[in-house]
């Protein structure tokens, strides 16, 4: 978090379905560090029952 500081960042959330037809949600963080380099960090994968708004909330 100290790399991000006061700069802008984006939380990227995407859903997909794998070959076993299980829905999953992936989370990543993209920001620009102190050297003006774009950094994208993978946070994790979470299997979900559904990707509708109520289930994700």
N, C-alpha and C positions, 0 to 999 in steps of 0.2 A: 504494500500500500504506500510505502514511502516513495517508491518510484513514480507513482501517479501524482502525488502532491496535489496541487491546485488545478492540474490540467484536466481536459475533457477526457471522458472514457465512454465506451459503449459496452453494454452487456448484450451478448448475442445468444439468443435462445432459438433452437431449431428442433423440430420433431421429425422423426423418420420411423420407418418400419423395417425390421431386419428380416432375414429369410425365414425365421421361425414365426413371423407375423406378430411379434411383440412390438408394441409401440414404445419408443424411447424419446427422451428429451435430452438434448445436449446443451451445455452451457459453456460459453467462452467469454473472455474479457479482452477487449482491444483498447490500447491507449498509446500515447506518444510519450516516450521517456524524456529525461533531461537532455539527452543528446539529439533530440528530434528524430529518433528512430521509432518506427511503428512496431509495437510489441503485441502479439496475440497469444494469450495464455488459455489453454484448455483447462476448464474447471472440473467437468465431470459428465457422466452419463447417468440418468435415472430412468429406470423402466417405469412406465405409467400405465394405468388401466385404460385411460382415455385421454385425448388431447383437447377435450372441450373446456371451456372457460371454468366451469364449476369444478371439474376434476383437477385442473391445474392450480386453482386457487387454494 
